[in-house]
Amino acid sequence: MPTRRNRPLLRAGMAGMGMIFDETYRPLFERLHREKLYTPASGPVEVELVATASRTGRRARRYLEQAKGKIYPFEIYAGPNALRQLAESDVDFICVATPDPRHYAAAKLAIEHGKHVLIEKPSVLRLQELDELVELARERSVLARVVYHKLFDPDHKKLRTLVADGVLKHVNNGYCSLLEPKRIAFEQFAEWIAGRNPGTYVAVHYIKLIDFTFGGRLTRVTATGQRGLVGSPEENTWDSVQLRLEYRYDDGREAAFDIHTSWVTPDNFPGYVEQEVQFRFDNGVWNAHQRRRGVEVTVEGLTPHELKINLNNHYNGAFLEPWNERSVRGYGLEAIERFIQEVAYVELGGAEDQRERRLEEVRALDYADLAADRQVVAAVQAMEAILEEHARGHPGSLVHVNCPDGGLVLHRPGSADPKVLYAGEV
Ligand SMILES: NC(=O)c1ccc[n+]([C@@H]2O[C@H](COP(=O)([O-])OP(=O)(O)OC[C@H]3O[C@@H](n4cnc5c(N)ncnc54)[C@H](O)[C@@H]3O)[C@@H](O)[C@H]2O)c1
């Protein structure tokens, strides 16, 4: 049992110190440093961020300098060996928030060194990678979990509750859109944007919501998109993507979902992002709009750049509490805290000879388990293969899921040869 001076302690490692660290991990680690974590089985647990790994270490050093007293003085690893050094260090779990195509390598190193991992969405980009990490996590007896904070949004919890209770009956179709500002593509992700697309980056939020809330088997994937702003119109870097997923349910009925994403929305847009969904059921319609559920504020000289006109006070809002304490709270932090509670339950929640049972109990909570992310990863792998074919001059491919030729099979218009992306069952 990890302890410090005989007090229960969990030591955290952070791979990637970018935007998402700043928005959710940083305020959570600062709160846990002040207040500890609690689970009924473990009681109070100290949680400290003790080590970080990033490309240059610049932002980590700046944060450590500014955060004096708010956080434990953590170790900073930087450069090409940083992820390995972090994995070899004395941490109990590692949160992976490196760029989308660099999750797999970071998570693999962490799991190989016996650390629990929490991976930012999208977990990994290929089912082959998912299989390897799931098997490794079983071998090393650790948790491999994924952050999907949209499942923690109270509106989405309500949607799932109405579906689970049979109030909303059988989803038939729906659309979702998530539009990110230009500064994400042109500034924030400039280092790793080449060859990427906004679908993988943000459609996964809604793919998971659909997959987890409605269940069913993914059967077909199609996608298209537009290029020319972030990269050349000839290459495989995408401004916006339109993805269609088709599902089949146990009763033989089907549903289709369109998910539109972009990272070229003007920076002076009134909200930080645009997020909207509509789901149509046999007996109802669910409409949700993230900006329109909220507040509208105008301040001369501040809105809409420094302060947005439509604030999202549910994700990671900064508040002055009625008891005059400053806080940052919301479902973005809740999703990470829940993972740390799960680690605390496994490591500190009872007798050592019951650890394996506790591990299995947490794994069975499939909302975040990497093993249960199969259909989401399949959708991402299919979409990326379709976009790659499109960029090679062959638009309009279709991916069939679990058909006689394999688990994930790409059909190109005009070609008699299907391409097997993943041979096993999805
Ligand atoms: N849950 C969410 O809503 C949410 C929101 C934003 C981003 N994300 C995800 O989090 C991940 C990071 O996004 P971000 O916005 O923080 O990106 P970012 O570009 O701001 O930061 C990336 C960080 O990873 C580090 N890094 C890059 N390559 C590395 C390597 N090889 N070894 C070690 N460190 C490396 C960089 O130094 C940087 O600190 C992405 O996968 C993204 O999809 C999730």
The ligand as an ORCA input file, in Angstrom:
! r2SCAN-3c Opt
* xyz 0 1
  N     -11.212     15.875    -22.664
  C     -11.241     16.937    -23.479
  O     -12.249     17.611    -23.678
  C     -10.016     17.339    -24.183
  C      -9.857     18.668    -24.536
  C      -8.685     19.035    -25.177
  C      -7.759     18.059    -25.488
  N      -7.971     16.756    -25.176
  C      -7.024     15.714    -25.562
  O      -5.864     15.826    -24.745
  C      -4.702     15.572    -25.524
  C      -3.772     16.777    -25.408
  O      -4.442     17.918    -25.903
  P      -3.966     19.373    -25.523
  O      -5.041     20.260    -25.996
  O      -3.548     19.456    -24.110
  O      -2.688     19.459    -26.515
  P      -1.462     20.455    -26.478
  O      -0.875     20.441    -27.831
  O      -1.872     21.744    -25.846
  O      -0.434     19.754    -25.457
  C       0.212     18.536    -25.748
  C       1.236     18.244    -24.665
  O       1.855     16.997    -24.957
  C       3.275     17.149    -24.903
  N       3.895     16.203    -25.817
  C       3.792     16.161    -27.172
  N       4.520     15.166    -27.656
  C       5.112     14.552    -26.606
  C       5.988     13.462    -26.467
  N       6.392     12.758    -27.524
  N       6.418     13.123    -25.226
  C       5.999     13.823    -24.135
  N       5.157     14.864    -24.214
  C       4.712     15.227    -25.420
  C       3.523     18.592    -25.289
  O       4.802     19.011    -24.841
  C       2.362     19.280    -24.574
  O       2.715     19.496    -23.224
  C      -5.183     15.327    -26.965
  O      -5.240     13.955    -27.182
  C      -6.561     15.911    -26.994
  O      -7.427     15.238    -27.891
  C      -9.066     16.402    -24.498
*
